[in-house]
Amino acid sequence: MTSDEELRARVWRCLRHETWLFGSGSETSRVFELPGLLASVNPAAPDRSIFNWVVPESSRAVLDAYDVLAETYARAGVRAWTVWGDAADRELGDALGRRGHVLDAKPMAMGADLAELTLPDVGDLEWAETDDVPLVSAINDAAFGFPPPAFAAAFVRVAQPRWRCYLGYLQGRPVATVLTHESDEGDCGVNLVATLPEARGHAIAPRLLTVALGRARDRGARTTTLQATSKGRPVYERLGYRTLGALAMWEHRVASP
C-alpha cells in the first residue's frame, strides 16, 4: 500500500500539473517559475484565483519572492491570486495575512491506491472522452455558479500532455465533467468533478469517475489523488479515498474597478 506521505507528495505534484494546465489555458495565460515555486497567471479571469495561483515548495520560497509575485499579478491586471500552503504552516499564514491575504479555503488532500477504492458500477451511463474544452468549461461555470469571466474565458484549451477530459450525459445531453492527469509515476490526479444542478441525483459524476479511473488504470496508473472541498470530502471517503491533511488557499484580492 502506498504510504500517506507519498500520496500527499503526489497531491502537491498534481497541483503543479494544474498550475501548468491553467497557466496555459487561454491565449493570455502563462506560467512562470522562481526558485522553489511555480505560478500561473491568467488575466482572462482576473477575479478568479483558481486560475491565478502559486504552488511553493516552502514558506521561504514564497516570502523571498513575494514582491516579484505581487508585481507580476498587478502588471497582468489580476485582482485575485492565491498561495497554496499546508494548513498547519502558521509561519506562512501569518506572513501572508500581514500582506493582505485571507484564508479562502481549506481543501483536504486525499488519495488512495486504485485497488483500495469501492467505485459504483458504470451501469447505463452514457459518457465520452472529449477535447471540447469550451464545453467542459461551460458545464463547470454553470455547475458552480461562477459569473463570467471564469472557466469559459480562462480555460479554453488543454496545452499540456497527459490531461484527459470526460463528459457524462443525461438523456443525450452533456451534464457532468471529470478531468484527470495521468502522471509518469502512475498517479491519476482528479480535477473538475462537476454536475449541472438540474442533473444531480443520478450519480453521474461518481460513475464518470469510475470510467476515468478505470481507463487510467488500464494505462498504468496505480494511485489516485485529489483536493476535496468540505462538501466533496465525505463523497470521496465513501469511495475509499484517505484523508491526508488539510491544505490552505491564501487569497489576495483587490476590488474590481
Beta strands, then each sheet from edge to edge (+ up, - down):
strand 1: 30-34
strand 2: 37-41
strand 3: 53-56
strand 4: 80-86
strand 5: 102-105
strand 6: 108-113
strand 7: 126-130
strand 8: 163-170
strand 9: 173-182
strand 10: 187-195
strand 11: 223-228
strand 12: 242-253
sheet 1: 1+ 2- 3+ 4+ 12- 5+
sheet 2: 1+ 2- 3+ 4+ 12- 6+ 11- 10- 9+ 8- 7+
end
